[in-house]
């Protein structure tokens, strides 16, 4: 039998923590989707699903949004389809089709994963646990789609992404149908009233501001105004930022989620 270890209150063991508040990290599988979970030591007040970009994996987002745990929010980071533990070759798909097929599958599986998450983490609560989503780049495609299709979400932050979705090289039948049926700028009217934060860098070579952020913001702004809830849409452009989630962008997304949670 292992002897009980004693720790000094003045110098406790080093742990993953935010501002002195510890959180745990574990690998879990929800609805057959492998995820990393950052679970706060505080009473659980919400969940945030973080969708990564193309060519990345869940491990790349570990610690990026952990500041949420200090507010009692668990961070759930899934591997996107065809990425990370789920990496697969897809013969017959070109590079753009590969990205969009991954986004399509992420959207298709999100509802089942959210149901399992709410059952797992919200079963002992007197109210439904608030769930938020954050996505960057390809993950932003997913986030924008879920703002329209998954109304259990309490808010969505879409970073370094676009709602234009003009992809002449995407012709795989299912993926093409997804593009046409889910294009945010065409179907913006179904996004309200879900609170939505759109963030872009003004030096993004992948999504130039004038071609992507501006028309996406315009379509969403018009849709939220028409729905009578213009306050539920916000946007921000970050100077000198290229195609990456900057620290200020991340910090603003965290603040935005916590402000909605505390409202």
C-alpha positions as CSV (number, residue, x, y, z in Angstrom):
1,X,0.0,0.0,0.0
2,X,1.4,3.4,-1.0
3,X,1.9,5.8,1.9
4,X,-0.1,9.0,1.8
5,X,1.9,11.9,0.4
6,X,1.9,15.1,2.4
7,X,2.0,18.4,0.5
8,X,3.0,21.8,1.8
9,X,0.2,24.4,1.7
10,X,2.8,27.0,1.1
11,X,4.3,25.2,-1.9
12,X,1.8,22.7,-3.3
13,X,2.5,20.4,-6.3
14,X,2.8,22.0,-9.7
15,X,-0.4,21.5,-11.8
16,X,-2.1,22.8,-14.9
17,X,-3.7,26.0,-13.6
18,X,-5.1,29.4,-14.6
19,X,-4.4,32.1,-12.1
20,X,-3.8,29.5,-9.4
21,X,-7.0,27.6,-10.2
22,X,-6.2,24.1,-11.2
23,X,-7.8,22.2,-14.1
24,X,-7.4,18.6,-15.3
25,X,-6.7,17.4,-18.8
26,X,-8.0,14.1,-20.1
27,X,-8.7,12.3,-23.3
28,X,-12.3,11.3,-23.8
29,X,-14.5,9.9,-26.6
30,X,-18.0,11.4,-27.1
31,X,-20.3,9.9,-29.8
32,X,-17.2,8.2,-31.3
33,X,-15.3,11.5,-31.5
34,X,-11.9,11.6,-29.7
35,X,-11.5,14.7,-27.7
36,X,-9.3,16.4,-25.2
37,X,-11.1,17.9,-22.2
38,X,-9.8,20.6,-19.9
39,X,-12.1,20.3,-16.8
40,X,-12.1,23.1,-14.2
41,X,-11.8,22.4,-10.5
42,X,-14.6,24.9,-9.9
43,X,-18.3,24.0,-10.2
44,X,-19.1,23.5,-13.8
45,X,-21.0,26.4,-15.4
46,X,-20.6,25.8,-19.1
47,X,-18.9,24.0,-22.0
48,X,-16.9,25.3,-24.9
49,X,-16.3,23.1,-28.0
50,X,-13.1,24.3,-29.8
51,X,-12.8,23.3,-33.5
52,X,-9.3,23.4,-35.0
53,X,-8.2,24.2,-38.5
54,X,-7.1,22.2,-41.5
55,X,-4.0,20.1,-41.1
56,X,-4.0,20.4,-37.3
57,X,-5.2,18.2,-34.5
58,X,-6.8,18.6,-31.1
59,X,-3.4,18.7,-29.3
60,X,-2.6,22.0,-31.0
61,X,-5.5,23.7,-29.2
62,X,-4.6,22.3,-25.8
63,X,-4.1,25.2,-23.4
64,X,-5.2,27.9,-25.9
65,X,-8.6,28.4,-24.3
66,X,-7.8,27.1,-20.8
67,X,-8.5,30.5,-19.3
68,X,-12.1,29.6,-19.6
69,X,-11.6,27.0,-16.9
70,X,-11.1,29.8,-14.4
71,X,-14.7,30.8,-15.1
72,X,-16.0,27.3,-14.6
73,X,-16.2,26.4,-18.3
74,X,-14.9,23.0,-19.5
75,X,-13.0,23.1,-22.8
76,X,-13.7,20.2,-25.2
77,X,-11.4,19.9,-28.2
78,X,-12.4,17.3,-30.8
79,X,-10.2,15.9,-33.5
80,X,-11.8,17.0,-36.8
81,X,-12.8,14.2,-39.2
82,X,-9.8,13.1,-41.3
83,X,-7.4,14.7,-38.8
84,X,-5.4,13.7,-35.7
85,X,-6.4,10.3,-34.4
86,X,-9.0,10.2,-37.2
87,X,-6.5,10.8,-40.0
88,X,-7.5,9.0,-43.2
89,X,-6.5,9.2,-46.8
90,X,-9.4,10.1,-49.0
91,X,-8.7,9.0,-52.6
92,X,-10.5,11.0,-55.2
93,X,-10.7,14.2,-53.1
94,X,-8.5,17.2,-54.0
95,X,-7.0,19.4,-51.4
96,X,-9.9,21.8,-51.1
97,X,-12.5,18.9,-51.1
98,X,-10.5,17.3,-48.3
99,X,-11.0,20.4,-46.1
100,X,-14.6,20.8,-46.9
101,X,-15.3,17.1,-46.4
102,X,-13.8,17.4,-43.0
103,X,-16.0,20.4,-42.2
104,X,-19.1,18.7,-43.5
105,X,-18.5,15.7,-41.3
106,X,-17.8,17.9,-38.3
107,X,-21.2,19.6,-38.7
108,X,-23.0,16.3,-39.3
109,X,-21.6,14.7,-36.0
110,X,-21.9,17.8,-33.8
111,X,-25.5,17.2,-32.7
112,X,-24.8,13.7,-31.4
113,X,-21.6,14.8,-29.7
114,X,-23.4,17.7,-28.0
115,X,-26.2,15.4,-26.8
116,X,-23.6,13.1,-25.1
117,X,-21.7,16.1,-23.6
118,X,-24.9,17.5,-22.1
119,X,-25.8,14.1,-20.7
120,X,-22.3,13.5,-19.3
121,X,-21.7,16.9,-17.7
122,X,-25.2,18.3,-17.2
123,X,-27.1,15.4,-15.7
124,X,-27.0,16.6,-12.1
125,X,-27.8,20.2,-12.8
126,X,-31.2,21.9,-12.4
127,X,-30.8,23.7,-15.7
128,X,-29.4,22.9,-19.1
129,X,-25.6,23.5,-19.2
130,X,-24.7,26.4,-21.6
131,X,-22.6,25.3,-24.5
132,X,-20.5,27.6,-26.7
133,X,-18.4,26.9,-29.8
134,X,-15.2,28.5,-31.1
135,X,-13.6,27.6,-34.5
136,X,-10.6,28.9,-36.4
137,X,-10.2,28.8,-40.2
138,X,-11.7,25.4,-41.2
139,X,-13.1,25.2,-37.7
140,X,-14.6,28.6,-38.3
141,X,-16.5,27.1,-41.2
142,X,-17.9,24.6,-38.7
143,X,-18.7,27.3,-36.2
144,X,-20.6,29.4,-38.7
145,X,-22.6,26.4,-39.8
146,X,-23.5,25.4,-36.3
147,X,-24.7,28.9,-35.5
148,X,-27.4,28.2,-38.0
149,X,-28.1,24.5,-37.4
150,X,-27.5,23.8,-33.7
151,X,-29.7,26.1,-31.7
152,X,-28.7,24.5,-28.4
153,X,-25.5,26.6,-28.7
154,X,-25.6,29.7,-26.5
155,X,-23.0,31.5,-28.6
156,X,-20.5,31.0,-31.4
157,X,-17.1,32.6,-32.1
158,X,-15.8,32.3,-35.7
159,X,-12.2,33.3,-36.1
160,X,-10.0,33.8,-39.2
161,X,-12.7,32.3,-41.5
162,X,-15.2,33.2,-44.1
163,X,-18.9,32.9,-44.9
164,X,-18.4,33.4,-48.7
165,X,-17.8,29.8,-49.5
166,X,-17.1,30.2,-53.2
167,X,-15.1,27.0,-54.0
168,X,-14.9,26.2,-57.8
169,X,-12.5,23.3,-57.1
170,X,-15.0,21.5,-54.8
171,X,-17.2,19.2,-56.9
172,X,-17.5,16.0,-54.8
173,X,-21.3,15.5,-54.7
174,X,-21.9,15.4,-50.9
175,X,-19.4,18.2,-50.3
176,X,-20.8,20.4,-53.0
177,X,-24.3,20.0,-51.6
178,X,-23.0,20.9,-48.1
179,X,-21.4,24.1,-49.5
180,X,-24.6,25.2,-51.3
181,X,-26.9,24.2,-48.5
182,X,-24.9,25.7,-45.6
183,X,-23.2,28.8,-47.2
184,X,-23.4,31.4,-44.3
185,X,-23.7,34.5,-46.5
186,X,-26.5,33.0,-48.5
187,X,-28.4,31.6,-45.5
188,X,-27.5,34.2,-42.9
189,X,-31.1,34.7,-42.0
190,X,-31.1,31.4,-40.0
191,X,-28.2,32.4,-37.8
192,X,-30.1,34.7,-35.4
193,X,-30.7,34.9,-32.6
194,X,-27.6,32.8,-31.7
195,X,-25.0,35.3,-30.4
196,X,-22.1,35.4,-32.9
197,X,-18.6,36.9,-32.8
198,X,-16.7,37.2,-36.0
199,X,-13.0,38.0,-35.9
200,X,-10.4,38.4,-38.6
201,X,-6.8,39.7,-39.1
202,X,-6.4,42.6,-41.5
203,X,-3.3,40.9,-43.0
204,X,-4.8,37.5,-43.6
205,X,-3.6,36.2,-47.0
206,X,-6.0,33.2,-46.9
207,X,-9.1,35.3,-46.2
208,X,-8.4,38.9,-47.4
209,X,-10.5,41.3,-45.5
210,X,-12.4,42.9,-48.4
211,X,-13.2,39.5,-50.0
212,X,-14.2,37.6,-46.9
213,X,-14.6,39.4,-43.6
214,X,-16.4,42.4,-45.0
215,X,-19.1,40.6,-47.0
216,X,-19.6,38.0,-44.2
217,X,-20.0,40.7,-41.6
218,X,-22.4,42.6,-43.8
219,X,-24.6,39.6,-44.4
220,X,-24.7,38.7,-40.8
221,X,-25.2,42.3,-39.6
222,X,-28.2,42.6,-42.0
223,X,-29.6,39.2,-40.8
224,X,-29.4,40.1,-37.1
225,X,-30.9,43.5,-37.6
226,X,-33.8,42.0,-39.6
227,X,-34.4,39.5,-36.8
228,X,-34.6,42.3,-34.3
229,X,-31.4,41.4,-32.3
230,X,-28.6,43.4,-33.8
231,X,-26.8,43.3,-30.4
232,X,-26.3,39.5,-30.8
233,X,-23.8,40.0,-33.6
234,X,-20.4,41.6,-33.1
235,X,-17.2,41.7,-35.2
236,X,-13.6,42.8,-34.8
237,X,-10.6,43.2,-37.1
238,X,-7.1,42.8,-35.6
239,X,-4.3,45.0,-37.1
240,X,-1.2,43.4,-38.4
241,X,-2.6,39.9,-37.8
242,X,-2.3,37.3,-40.6
243,X,-3.9,33.8,-40.8
244,X,-3.6,32.8,-37.2
245,X,-5.5,33.0,-34.0
246,X,-3.7,35.9,-32.3
247,X,-3.4,36.3,-28.5
248,X,-5.7,39.3,-28.5
249,X,-8.2,37.5,-30.7
250,X,-8.2,34.5,-28.4
251,X,-8.5,36.7,-25.3
252,X,-11.4,38.6,-26.8
253,X,-13.2,35.3,-27.6
254,X,-12.7,34.1,-24.0
255,X,-14.0,37.4,-22.6
256,X,-17.0,37.3,-25.0
257,X,-17.9,33.8,-23.9
258,X,-17.6,34.6,-20.2
259,X,-19.6,37.9,-20.6
260,X,-22.4,36.0,-22.2
261,X,-22.3,33.3,-19.6
262,X,-22.4,35.9,-16.8
263,X,-25.1,38.0,-18.4
